Amino acid sequence: MLLSLSPEREPENTTDLAGEQDYVSMLYRKLDDERETAQLGLTGTLNQTGGTPQARTERDVSATMYSERLAQLTSVEQGLCFGRLDFHDGQTTYVGRLGLFDADNDYEPLLLDWRAPAARPFYLATAASPEGVRRRRHIRTLSRKVVELDDEILDLSSAESGDNLGLAGEAALLAALERRRTGEMSDIVATIQAEQDRIIRDGLGGVLVVQGGPGTGKTAVALHRAAYLLYTYREQLSGRGVLVVGPNSTFLRYIGQVLPSLGETDVLLSTVGQLFPGVLATGVDTREAAEIKGRAVLADVLAEAVRDRQQVPEGVLEVPFDGGVLSLDPATCERARAKARGTLRPHNLARRVFVEEVFADLGEQAARRFEVDLFEGVPDIPLQEGEKPDAEVLDARDHAEIHAELAASETVQAALDSLWPKLTPQRLLRELFASPERLAAASGQALTESERAHLLRPAQSRWTPADVPLLDELAELLGVDDIEQRAARERREREERAYAEGVLHILEQDEEIIDEEVLRVADVLDAELFAERQQRRSELTAAERARRDRRWTFGHVIVDEAQELSPMDWRLLMRRCPSRSMTLVGDIAQTGAPAGSSSWQDVLGPYVADRWRLRELTVNYRTPAEIMGLAAAALARVDPALRVPTSVRETGVSPWQQRISTEPILSLVDREMSAVDGGTVAVIGPASRLAELREAVPDDDRVSLLTVGEAKGLEFDGVVVVAPEEIVASSPRGWNDLYVALTRATRRLGIVYTRAELAPLVGTG
Ligand SMILES: Nc1ncnc2c1ncn2[C@@H]1O[C@H](COP(=O)(O)OP(=O)(O)OP(=O)(O)O)[C@@H](O)[C@H]1O
């Protein structure tokens, strides 16, 4: 065991257990009281009807507040209190998932929220630097029952025998690490380690990069940091929300429960591919296409593609109008285009200027023709002595009418659309990738012919995740004019509100005439009203509004597996976070995406120069030492200078390896399932073998069949890696991929070879 049980532990004692049970039971009673108060507050608020619009708004705010409080109080039920600190000065504090106070005793804290500054010694105090703490106690509960206490005495004698990983609460930590995995990540609030705590509580401003090998808790730390920031900077963050970006939806499902279990719901979890409202990116790019689409130079290509849609005709364009023909000459169009471009506005907004210029020219032609028609057959009357010529035959109203007619004319609109079309990002990108000519014109020297060939595809193709940052870029270049949609949405909201108010009004009137004995309408409609208000409330949370609004900017952005993002992904994310208050967690050694990065400075330089701070995590909590020995051989192939993080555990079980022909995969997986005794098993193989493996893998909820990309960020009790040599060969970052695959297991790892090319790796097992 690498995990030693130092510092010194006090023997567990039943009196202590009973004492802690009393205290914990008191906390749960307090929690129940708080819940009841919140529930009563909510019911009372929902039962109120009528009143002024302001009173109704205030009610909505109170209902929101009460239901949020209720959700928070419910989320902390499991493990409400998990720690106790005894200080040398005789003081004692309890640490838990939220703060509880004694209203009858000057609001003395009964339980400290783990995020409160006063709770920090629970995570940071060590025997060498005890911060006044004499004893740290981990309290383990099952439902509301105290089942185990783990004590550490922090004094200098134990500091000398302390282990070099500097772990706190080792017994509790070990218990957490050894537990079976369920397929959903759990919070680590009771056993956060000092190096993790420092990152979680780092200040809100600027860009913080957390670099750490597999299993070092980067994801856990990122999520706890979100909860910490929302607690500490609530005023600043609750309006704009926090965005957490993950690599794929499987990963988002895996981490989805962590923040709610910490009482936080106002966080948007999303992949980059989900950040363009209205676009569902279900298509899959080839590796080459994904890499090319991720390049920064695509921003220039897209800007050029937009300019390419601002045309000047080669010859005079004849525009049928009102029974005659108007002509648009290249010089006029050139002038109009230069003026429109000169505004530096996005394409769709600059179009207005282009149209005005063209209308001025066409309008003049139309007016002249109108005058000619007007005076046709009327003899010229010579001017009298001193009389001036009539400067304007048509007045401003006539001109306005002509403009309106031009605007309404389909032929004029068709001409304008051929020169400066109104464009959506979707239309432009679809037409760009479907046309070799347009793509060649837009890319100039930026892409070679063969690179362009990778991007070409039929117009009806599905969107892919790598298209999303391109659509986002185009939305900026084109200027999506969603004023009408916004107005429609606001109108809809007003109508819904008016309808609800109408219903309430009718109910109130009804109540006046209904017999007292009969159930009052409000008595039976509570639930419905509640649901309706809940719906309206959820529409108003920052996370929900952010999901619908492409231009939403977040108070803080957290990116997990940040090494996988392409330069174009970063452009999108930076737009969502102009304050550059960001936490990026990742591992350069695990980069698998073709457009992913191998240097944090390369990623961040364009946005913040060198003004970002780096923190490192060095301890691997997931993967036992035996497995890391094997993974180290794969990492050495990525870069001999890279080191694997130190494992906290040994299991005594070495990874096994065998050739595929020796035994069918099905029986190997069955064997692993019994070995992990009800835990989870993943079979990770190259994409090209997935169909074949699907037939060979048992149909069981506890077994997952995944590519390396899909397995990124996840963990399982047992892992079987199939055809490692094919994983390595199938991508330029093959060794990184294999490293990721080998580090997913918490207990057991098996490798099934198809060939023997990776003998050096086998030899290191
Ligand atoms: N302080 C801790 N207490 C208990 N468990 C922990 C602690 N830190 C990390 N873990 C556990 O270790 C495992 C690995 O954590 P996590 O997935 O956050 O690592 P990671 O650095 O994101 O890994 P990867 O780079 O492979 O995705 C998880 O099961 C997590 O709950």
The ligand as a Tripos MOL2 file, in Angstrom:
@<TRIPOS>MOLECULE
LIG
   31    33     1     0     0
SMALL
NO_CHARGES

@<TRIPOS>ATOM
      1 N1         -9.5540   14.2780   -3.0250 N.pl3     1 LIG1
      2 C1        -10.1840   13.2380   -3.5270 C.ar      1 LIG1
      3 N2        -10.9500   12.4580   -2.7470 N.ar      1 LIG1
      4 C2        -11.5910   11.3840   -3.2480 C.ar      1 LIG1
      5 N3        -11.5600   11.0430   -4.5200 N.ar      1 LIG1
      6 C3        -10.8270   11.8030   -5.3500 C.ar      1 LIG1
      7 C4        -10.1000   12.9350   -4.9010 C.ar      1 LIG1
      8 N4         -9.4870   13.4980   -5.9400 N.ar      1 LIG1
      9 C5         -9.8060   12.7490   -7.0140 C.ar      1 LIG1
     10 N5        -10.6030   11.7390   -6.6520 N.ar      1 LIG1
     11 C6        -11.1650   10.7030   -7.5160 C.3       1 LIG1
     12 O1        -10.1900   10.3090   -8.4510 O.3       1 LIG1
     13 C7        -10.8000    9.9860   -9.6850 C.3       1 LIG1
     14 C8        -10.1480   10.7770  -10.7830 C.3       1 LIG1
     15 O2        -10.5610   12.1200  -10.7140 O.3       1 LIG1
     16 P1        -10.8470   12.9740  -12.0100 P.3       1 LIG1
     17 O3        -11.6960   12.2220  -12.9800 O.co2     1 LIG1
     18 O4        -11.3010   14.3080  -11.5670 O.co2     1 LIG1
     19 O5         -9.3760   13.0510  -12.5990 O.3       1 LIG1
     20 P2         -8.8430   13.7680  -13.9150 P.3       1 LIG1
     21 O6         -7.5890   14.4250  -13.5490 O.co2     1 LIG1
     22 O7         -9.9250   14.6290  -14.4790 O.co2     1 LIG1
     23 O8         -8.5640   12.5250  -14.8290 O.3       1 LIG1
     24 P3         -8.4390   12.4300  -16.4240 P.3       1 LIG1
     25 O9         -7.3840   13.3770  -16.8750 O.co2     1 LIG1
     26 O10        -8.0400   11.0260  -16.6420 O.co2     1 LIG1
     27 O11        -9.7810   12.7390  -16.9720 O.co2     1 LIG1
     28 C9        -12.2820   10.2820   -9.5120 C.3       1 LIG1
     29 O12       -12.9430    9.1020   -9.1470 O.3       1 LIG1
     30 C10       -12.3070   11.2330   -8.3580 C.3       1 LIG1
     31 O13       -13.5220   11.1970   -7.6630 O.3       1 LIG1
@<TRIPOS>BOND
     1     1     2 1
     2     2     3 ar
     3     2     7 ar
     4     3     4 ar
     5     4     5 ar
     6     5     6 ar
     7     6     7 ar
     8     6    10 ar
     9     7     8 ar
    10     8     9 ar
    11     9    10 ar
    12    10    11 1
    13    11    12 1
    14    11    30 1
    15    12    13 1
    16    13    14 1
    17    13    28 1
    18    14    15 1
    19    15    16 1
    20    16    17 2
    21    16    18 1
    22    16    19 1
    23    19    20 1
    24    20    21 2
    25    20    22 1
    26    20    23 1
    27    23    24 1
    28    24    25 2
    29    24    26 1
    30    24    27 1
    31    28    29 1
    32    28    30 1
    33    30    31 1
@<TRIPOS>SUBSTRUCTURE
     1 LIG1         1 GROUP 0 **** ****
